[in-house]
Amino acid sequence: MVLVDAVSRYVEGVINKESIKEETFNNNLLEYPQYTRPEIFLNRKVPDVLISR
């Protein structure tokens, strides 16, 4: 499904140009900060880059 979505975006008329303006990842916008928790999982420390703010 991801592949179909990614490829179909290149076909003219598949997605309305107004819809693309409102997508979450347009202009580096996110709904809210998302972090990985907990910091230790299965007795292993999660990489710092995934838990940094």
N, C-alpha and C positions, 0 to 999 in steps of 0.2 A: 504494500500500500504506500509505503514511503517513496519507493522508486516511481510508482505511477504518479503520485502527487508532484514529485520533483520534476519529472519529465513533462508532465502535462502543463506545467506553468509556462513552458516555452511555446505552447501552441496558442496562436492568436484566438481570442474569444473564449478560452476555457475559464479564465478568471476575470471578473469585472475589475477594471483598473481602480475603481473606488474602493473595492474590498481590500486590495493590497495595501492601501494607505493606512488601514486600521489594524494591520497585523501586529502581533506582539513584538516581533523582532525587527520591525521597520524602524530605522533611526535609532537603533540600540535601546529601544524601550522594552522594559519588562514590567510585568504586572506588579511585582514586589521582589525584594531581595530573596534569593533562595540559597540556603546553605545546607551542607551535609551534616547531619547529626545522627548518631552520637559521634564524638571525637574518637572514641575507641570502639571498634566493632570486631567481634570474634577474636578478642585479645590482640588486635592489630590496630595501630594508630592510623587514622585516615590522613592522607597527604595534606600538608598545610594549605596548599593552593585551593583545595576543595572546601576548606572551612574558614578561609580568610574573608574578611568583610570588606 
